[in-house]
Amino acid sequence: MDKPWLNSYQEGVPAEIDVNEHASVVEIFTDACAKYANNPAFTNFGKTISYAELDKYTNQFASWLIHEAGLQKGDRIAIMMPNLLQYPVAVFGALRAGLVVVNTNPLYTDRELEHQLKDSGAKAIVVVEAFASTLADVVSNTNVEVVITTRFGDMLSFPKSLLLNFVIKHVKKMVKPYSLPGSHSFKDVLSKGAGLPKVSAEMTHDDIAFLQYTGGTTGVAKGAMLTHGNMVANILQAYYWIIVDDLDEGKEIIITALPLYHIFALTANCLTFMKLGALNVLITNPRDMPGFVKELKKFRFTAFTGVNTLFNALMNTDGFKDLDFSGLKMTLGGGMAVQKAVADRWNEVTGTPLIEAYGLTETSPAACINPMSLKEYNDSIGLPISSTEGSIRGENNEPLPIGEAGELCIRGPQVMAGYWERPEATESTIDSDGWLHTGDVAVMNEQGFFKIVDRLKDMILVSGFNVYPNEIEGVIAMMPEVLEVGAIGIPDEHSGEVVKVVIAKKDESLTEAAVLAHCKENLTGYKRPKIVQFVDELPKTNVGKILRRELREL
């Protein structure tokens, strides 16, 4: 197959990577901990832990999971927390124990959390106390047997740990009353694990490392099975792509503002920069822009990842343009389309180009990245990375010529093993030749650069998070006053898109306020509609399918 993108690769980037360079994510982790033992690994709320300390804590956590909790290789463990020092300890500890990590959004509603826990069959969960009341409401309906709770400040030094936990609970009142009998505290788990024998699960490329939940191409959230082989491949693909950008192993400082439970930050920041021996600066609440900028002042950071809306918000925050950008070597934008105006301004303010990348949960996630040598925005998602093929396909899955728009398909070692316990959904997404059908409409130019021009799927992209109309419609349809409902995304300068719902009433007493209140109870913030429109009847096809295209024209 012709691969014009290879001619556009930056010098030093290999056409292929050797996926057998590492047997598992755990091997990459333990190698990094040995090589960079005395280097800082993660910092958060003023507390920094080294790679040696991370190695110790993850050993303790893994030992407790196996010897005390009685979990076995292949069991699923949900991790429900924002960016805190406990996150890498829990994730790498779980992986060392041979468990499958189920990343869980801490802002999930009862309904969303219950679905994910039941669908994954998770036997254990680590949850931050501020979100434990949601778990308490649904845990009896799931297979969860082991609950570990932690507080925001649990890994900080005294007295800062005490102070932060007090503020979260009593000043900000973020901890709602909850009851989780038999739960264990994170601090106790580490303490008890220290006295237990070490564990070392044998992992292969075929073992699942993460169940990463996504809507895929339709409806209800599905778990993408990302194996150790998938993740090792994507770490190596990203590593060899960015290492040519004058990066110094053991000396980089990366800003991690996107949540680590999101596949972008998980692979790009937590895993790839761990292989580089970098320091990850964990930002727990990036929505507090003044606080975020204040934190950035403390570091001569060298790398930055984010979504378009984050970069835009930062540049509109007082003090950002006055930061020291002299160390910044690389800024990577993904999760949603990077806008030219934002990229140009970022380059102007920081002196560093905003490099756009493209990926999916189903590709672990990196599939295409622009060359690191790019000097300015080029309106492209970049080139298929090492060992990756891109293809533009027509309606009958036939390859289309250069310059013609069609569905973007991706093939490579980072493509997921499939959707957890959903063979039909897997078959409809990955064809018999191993091509993952992305649902995005793209074109490829003669140099092998790909550009997204539209979406086949009706997915709405809010600040880099996938929102699926079917889910929104299903929640609103639960209201007895609703006759029918359609959900669409409409452009928004702050978040890329916002959700709009169009409703035909069954009961004329139904109000916009009632719809929004119902959605607040059942949907995470970014999924909630911002606009509600009432109509007499929704436009539909002759078989009754709602025409979302016509909804957009209303």
C-alpha positions in Angstrom: 0.0 0.0 0.0 1.3 3.5 -0.9 2.2 5.5 2.2 3.0 9.0 1.1 3.1 10.2 4.7 6.4 8.4 5.2 8.1 11.0 2.9 6.9 13.8 5.3 8.3 12.2 8.5 10.7 14.3 10.4 14.3 13.1 10.2 14.9 10.5 12.9 11.3 9.2 13.2 11.1 5.5 12.3 8.6 4.2 9.8 8.0 1.2 12.2 8.4 0.7 15.9 9.3 -2.7 17.5 6.2 -3.5 19.7 8.3 -6.2 21.4 10.6 -3.7 22.9 8.6 -4.0 26.1 6.4 -6.9 27.3 3.9 -4.7 29.2 3.1 -1.2 30.5 4.4 -2.5 33.8 7.8 -3.2 32.3 8.0 0.4 31.0 7.0 1.7 34.4 9.5 -0.4 36.4 12.3 0.5 33.9 11.5 4.2 34.4 11.5 3.8 38.2 14.9 2.1 38.1 16.5 4.5 35.6 15.1 7.7 37.1 14.9 6.6 40.8 16.0 9.9 42.2 14.1 12.1 39.8 10.8 13.8 40.6 7.9 11.9 39.0 4.7 13.7 40.0 3.9 16.9 41.9 0.5 18.2 43.2 -0.5 20.8 45.8 3.2 21.5 46.5 4.1 17.8 47.3 6.5 16.0 44.9 7.1 12.2 44.8 10.2 10.7 43.1 10.2 7.7 40.8 11.7 5.6 43.7 8.8 6.6 46.0 6.3 5.8 43.3 7.9 2.4 42.9 7.6 1.8 46.6 4.0 3.0 46.9 2.8 1.0 43.9 4.4 -2.1 45.3 2.5 -1.6 48.6 -0.7 -1.0 46.8 -0.4 -4.0 44.5 0.5 -6.3 47.5 -2.6 -5.2 49.4 -4.9 -5.8 46.4 -3.7 -9.4 46.0 -2.9 -10.5 49.5 -5.5 -8.6 51.6 -8.3 -7.9 49.2 -8.0 -11.3 47.5 -8.2 -9.9 43.9 -6.9 -11.9 41.0 -5.2 -11.2 37.7 -7.8 -9.9 35.2 -10.2 -8.6 37.8 -11.4 -5.1 37.0 -10.7 -2.1 39.4 -12.4 1.2 38.9 -10.4 4.4 39.7 -12.6 7.4 40.3 -10.6 10.6 41.0 -9.3 13.8 39.5 -5.6 14.5 39.1 -4.1 13.7 42.5 -0.9 11.9 43.5 -3.0 8.9 44.5 -3.9 8.4 40.8 -0.6 7.1 39.5 -0.1 5.1 42.7 -3.5 3.4 42.2 -3.1 2.9 38.4 0.4 1.5 38.4 -0.3 -0.5 41.6 -3.3 -2.1 40.0 -1.4 -2.9 36.8 1.5 -4.4 38.8 -1.1 -6.7 40.4 -2.3 -7.8 37.0 -5.7 -6.0 37.3 -7.6 -4.2 34.6 -8.0 -0.5 35.2 -11.4 1.0 34.6 -11.0 4.8 34.4 -14.1 6.5 35.9 -15.1 10.1 35.7 -15.5 11.4 39.2 -18.4 13.7 38.1 -20.5 10.8 36.9 -24.1 10.7 38.0 -25.6 7.7 39.8 -27.0 6.3 36.5 -23.7 6.7 34.6 -21.6 5.2 37.4 -23.9 2.3 37.9 -23.8 1.5 34.2 -20.0 1.5 34.0 -19.5 -0.6 37.1 -22.1 -3.2 36.1 -20.9 -3.3 32.5 -17.3 -3.7 33.4 -18.0 -6.1 36.3 -15.6 -4.2 38.4 -14.8 -6.0 41.7 -13.0 -3.0 43.3 -13.0 0.8 43.2 -10.8 3.6 44.5 -12.9 6.7 45.0 -12.2 10.2 46.3 -14.3 10.9 49.4 -15.9 14.0 47.7 -17.5 11.7 45.2 -18.2 8.7 47.5 -21.9 9.6 48.0 -22.6 8.7 44.3 -20.9 5.4 44.7 -22.8 4.7 48.0 -26.1 5.2 46.1 -25.4 2.5 43.5 -22.8 0.1 44.9 -25.3 -2.5 46.1 -26.5 -2.9 42.4 -23.0 -3.8 41.2 -20.3 -6.5 41.7 -18.0 -4.2 43.7 -16.7 -6.0 46.8 -13.7 -3.9 47.7 -14.0 -0.1 48.2 -11.0 2.1 48.9 -11.7 5.7 49.8 -9.2 8.6 49.8 -9.2 12.3 50.5 -7.7 15.1 48.4 -4.8 15.6 50.8 -4.0 12.0 51.8 -0.5 12.0 50.1 0.5 15.4 51.2 2.8 16.1 54.1 1.5 17.1 57.6 0.0 19.7 58.3 -0.8 20.5 54.7 -2.7 17.2 54.3 -4.9 18.0 57.4 -5.5 21.6 56.2 -6.5 20.6 52.6 -8.9 17.9 53.8 -10.5 20.3 56.3 -11.0 22.9 53.6 -12.5 20.4 51.1 -14.9 19.0 53.7 -15.9 22.0 55.9 -15.2 25.1 53.9 -16.0 24.1 50.3 -18.4 21.5 51.6 -17.6 19.1 48.8 -18.1 15.9 50.8 -21.7 14.9 51.0 -22.7 12.4 53.7 -22.3 8.8 52.6 -22.3 5.3 54.0 -19.9 2.6 52.6 -19.6 -0.1 55.3 -16.4 -2.1 55.2 -14.5 0.4 53.0 -10.8 0.8 53.4 -8.8 4.1 53.6 -6.1 4.6 51.0 -3.5 5.5 53.6 -4.3 2.2 55.5 -4.0 0.2 52.3 -0.5 1.6 51.7 0.5 1.1 55.3 -0.7 -2.6 55.4 0.8 -3.3 52.0 4.2 -2.3 53.2 4.3 -5.4 55.4 3.1 -7.9 52.7 5.1 -9.9 50.1 5.7 -8.2 46.8 3.6 -9.3 43.8 4.7 -9.5 40.2 2.0 -10.5 37.8 3.2 -12.0 34.5 1.7 -9.8 31.7 1.7 -10.3 28.0 0.7 -8.1 25.1 -2.7 -9.8 25.0 -3.7 -9.0 28.6 -6.1 -6.1 29.0 -4.6 -3.1 30.7 -7.4 -0.6 30.5 -11.2 -0.7 29.9 -11.6 2.8 28.7 -15.3 3.8 28.3 -16.5 5.6 25.3 -19.7 5.8 23.2 -17.8 4.4 20.3 -19.9 5.2 17.2 -23.3 5.0 18.9 -25.3 5.2 22.1 -24.5 3.7 25.4 -21.0 3.8 26.8 -18.8 0.8 25.9 -15.5 -0.3 27.3 -12.7 -0.2 24.7 -10.4 -3.1 25.6 -6.9 -1.5 25.5 -4.4 -4.3 25.9 -0.8 -4.0 27.2 0.2 -4.5 23.6 -2.0 -1.6 22.4 -0.6 0.7 25.1 3.0 -0.3 24.7 2.7 0.3 21.0 1.2 3.8 21.5 3.7 4.8 24.1 6.5 3.8 21.8 4.9 5.5 18.8 4.5 8.8 20.7 7.9 8.5 22.3 9.8 8.1 19.0 7.7 10.8 17.4 8.4 13.5 20.0 12.0 12.5 21.1 13.4 14.1 18.0 12.1 17.5 19.3 15.2 18.1 21.4 13.7 16.5 24.5 16.1 15.6 27.3 15.3 12.3 29.1 15.0 12.9 32.8 14.8 16.6 32.5 11.4 17.4 31.1 8.5 19.0 33.0 5.0 18.5 31.5 1.9 20.3 32.6 -1.0 17.8 33.1 -4.2 19.8 33.3 -6.4 17.3 31.4 -7.8 14.6 33.7 -5.7 11.4 33.7 -8.8 9.3 33.5 -9.2 10.7 29.9 -7.2 8.6 27.4 -5.4 11.6 25.9 -3.7 12.7 29.2 -3.3 9.0 30.3 -1.2 8.0 27.4 0.5 11.3 26.4 1.3 12.7 29.8 1.2 9.9 32.4 2.7 7.0 30.3 4.8 8.5 27.5 6.4 11.2 29.6 7.0 8.6 32.3 9.1 6.7 29.8 11.0 10.0 29.3 11.6 10.2 33.1 9.7 13.5 33.2 8.1 15.4 36.0 4.2 15.5 35.7 2.8 18.6 37.2 -0.8 17.5 38.1 -3.4 20.3 38.0 -6.4 19.1 40.0 -8.8 21.9 39.0 -7.9 23.6 35.7 -11.2 25.4 35.7 -9.8 27.7 38.4 -7.9 29.7 35.8 -6.3 32.2 38.1 -5.1 29.3 40.4 -3.9 27.4 37.4 -1.8 30.4 36.2 -0.4 30.8 39.7 0.7 27.2 39.7 2.3 27.5 36.3 4.5 30.4 37.7 6.3 27.8 39.9 7.7 25.8 37.1 10.0 26.3 34.0 7.8 23.8 32.2 9.0 22.3 28.9 5.9 20.5 27.6 2.1 21.1 27.6 -0.9 19.2 26.4 -4.5 20.2 26.2 -7.6 20.8 24.2 -8.4 24.0 22.2 -10.7 25.4 24.9 -8.1 25.1 27.6 -5.5 26.9 25.6 -8.0 29.6 24.7 -9.1 30.1 28.3 -5.5 30.3 29.5 -4.7 33.0 27.0 -7.7 35.0 28.3 -6.6 34.8 31.9 -4.7 37.6 33.5 -1.0 36.9 34.1 -0.7 34.0 31.6 1.2 36.0 28.9 3.7 37.1 31.6 4.8 33.6 32.4 8.3 32.3 31.6 8.0 30.3 28.4 11.7 30.1 27.8 11.8 26.4 28.6 8.7 25.4 26.5 9.7 23.0 23.7 6.4 21.3 22.8 2.7 22.0 23.0 0.3 19.3 21.8 -3.4 19.9 21.1 -5.9 17.0 20.7 -9.3 15.8 21.9 -11.0 18.3 19.7 -10.2 20.4 16.7 -7.5 23.1 17.2 -8.7 26.4 15.9 -6.4 28.5 13.8 -7.0 31.7 15.8 -6.1 29.9 19.0 -3.0 28.2 17.5 -1.7 31.4 16.0 -2.2 33.3 19.3 -0.5 30.5 21.3 2.5 30.7 19.0 2.6 34.5 19.4 2.3 34.4 23.2 4.5 31.5 24.0 6.9 31.4 21.1 6.0 27.7 20.5 3.7 26.3 17.8 0.6 24.4 18.9 1.0 21.0 17.3 -2.3 19.3 16.5 -2.8 15.5 16.9 -5.7 13.2 16.3 -6.8 10.1 18.1 -9.6 8.0 19.5 -10.2 6.0 22.7 -10.2 3.0 20.3 -6.6 3.8 19.1 -5.1 4.2 22.6 -5.4 7.2 21.5 -2.7 8.5 19.1 -3.3 7.8 15.4 -2.0 11.0 13.6 0.3 13.7 14.8 1.9 16.7 13.0 5.7 16.7 12.8 7.3 18.3 15.8 9.3 20.5 13.4 6.1 22.3 12.3 6.5 26.1 12.7 2.8 27.2 12.4 -0.7 25.9 12.2 -1.4 23.9 9.0 -5.1 23.0 9.4 -4.2 19.3 9.5 -4.4 16.5 12.0 -1.0 15.4 10.8 0.5 12.2 9.6 -0.2 8.6 10.6 2.4 7.8 13.2 5.0 5.0 13.1 3.5 1.5 12.3 0.2 3.2 11.5 -1.8 3.3 8.3 -4.5 5.8 7.3 -7.0 5.2 4.6 -9.9 7.2 3.2 -12.8 4.9 2.4 -16.0 5.3 0.4 -19.5 4.0 1.1 -18.6 0.5 0.1 -15.3 0.5 2.0 -13.3 1.1 -1.1 -10.1 3.2 -0.9 -10.6 6.7 -2.4 -8.0 8.6 -4.3 -5.9 11.5 -2.8 -7.9 14.6 -2.3 -11.3 12.9 -2.1 -13.3 13.0 1.1 -14.4 9.8 2.8 -14.4 8.0 6.1 -11.0 8.0 7.8 -9.9 4.4 8.7 -6.9 3.6 10.9 -4.9 0.4 11.1 -2.0 -0.3 13.5 -0.9 -2.1 16.7 -2.6 0.6 18.9 -6.1 -0.3 17.6 -8.1 -1.8 20.5 -8.8 -5.5 20.9 -12.6 -4.6 20.7 -15.4 -3.5 22.9 -15.8 -5.3 26.2 -18.5 -8.1 25.8 -19.9 -6.4 22.6 -18.8 -8.5 19.6 -21.4 -6.9 17.3 -20.3 -3.4 18.1 -16.7 -4.5 17.6 -17.5 -6.0 14.2 -19.2 -2.9 13.0 -16.2 -0.8 14.0 -13.2 -2.9 13.0 -13.5 -4.7 9.6 -12.0 -8.1 8.7 -8.8 -6.5 7.4 -8.2 -4.8 10.8 -9.2 -1.3 9.7 -10.9 0.8 12.5 -13.7 2.9 11.0 -13.5 6.2 12.8 -16.8 7.8 11.6 -14.9 10.9 10.8 -14.9 12.3 7.2 -11.4 13.3 6.1 -9.2 14.0 3.1 -5.5 13.2 2.5 -3.2 15.4 0.4 -0.2 14.3 -1.7 2.2 14.7 1.2 0.2 12.3 3.3 -1.3 14.9 5.7 -4.9 14.2 6.8 -7.6 16.8 7.4 -10.9 16.2 9.1 -13.7 17.9 7.2 -16.9 16.5 8.9 -18.3 13.7 11.0 -20.3 10.7 9.9 -21.5 10.1 13.4 -23.7 12.5 15.2 -21.4 12.7 18.2 -21.1 16.1 19.9 -17.7 17.2 21.0 -17.8 19.3 24.2 -14.3 20.5 25.3 -12.7 17.3 24.0 -15.3 15.0 25.6 -17.6 12.8 23.5 -21.3 13.4 24.0 -23.7 11.0 22.3 -27.1 12.2 21.3 -28.7 8.8 21.9 -27.7 9.0 25.6 -29.1 12.6 26.0 -32.3 11.7 24.2 -32.7 8.6 26.3 -32.4 10.6 29.6 -34.8 13.3 28.5 -37.3 10.7 27.1 -37.6 9.4 30.7 -39.7 12.5 31.5 -43.4 11.6 31.1 -44.1 15.1 29.7 -41.9 14.5 26.7 -43.3 13.2 23.4 -40.1 13.0 21.5 -36.6 14.6 21.7 -33.6 15.1 19.4 -30.2 16.2 20.6 -27.6 18.0 18.4 -24.3 19.9 18.9 -24.1 23.5 18.0 -20.9 25.6 17.7 -19.7 27.4 20.8 -16.6 29.6 21.0 -15.7 28.4 24.5 -16.2 24.6 24.3 -16.2 23.9 20.6 -19.8 22.6 20.8 -22.6 22.6 23.3 -25.6 20.3 23.5 -29.0 21.6 22.2 -32.2 19.6 22.6 -35.3 20.0 20.5 -38.5 18.6 22.2 -42.0 17.9 21.2 -44.2 18.0 24.3 -46.7 15.5 25.5 -47.8 17.8 28.4 -47.9 21.5 27.7 -46.9 22.3 31.3 -43.3 21.1 30.6 -40.8 24.0 31.0 -37.2 24.5 30.0 -36.3 24.7 33.7 -37.8 21.3 34.4 -35.8 19.7 31.5 -32.5 21.3 32.7 -33.2 20.2 36.3 -33.8 16.6 35.1 -30.6 16.6 33.1 -28.6 18.0 36.0 -29.8 15.0 38.1 -28.9 12.4 35.4 -26.0 13.7 33.3 -22.5 14.9 33.9 -22.0 18.6 33.4 -20.5 18.6 29.9 -23.3 16.4 28.7 -26.1 18.7 29.9 -28.0 20.7 27.3 -27.3 24.4 27.3 -30.2 25.2 24.9 -33.8 23.8 25.0 -36.2 24.4 22.1 -39.8 23.3 22.0 -41.5 22.4 18.6 -44.8 20.8 17.6 -43.1 17.9 15.8 -39.6 16.7 15.1 -38.5 16.1 11.5 -38.1 12.4 10.8 -37.4 10.0 7.9 -40.2 7.7 6.6 -39.0 5.0 9.0 -39.3 7.4 11.9 -35.6 8.2 12.4 -35.1 11.7 13.7 -33.3 13.9 11.1 -30.7 15.7 13.1 -29.5 17.5 10.0 -32.9 19.2 9.9 -32.8 19.9 13.6 -29.7 21.9 13.0 -31.6 24.0 10.5 -34.4 24.9 12.9 
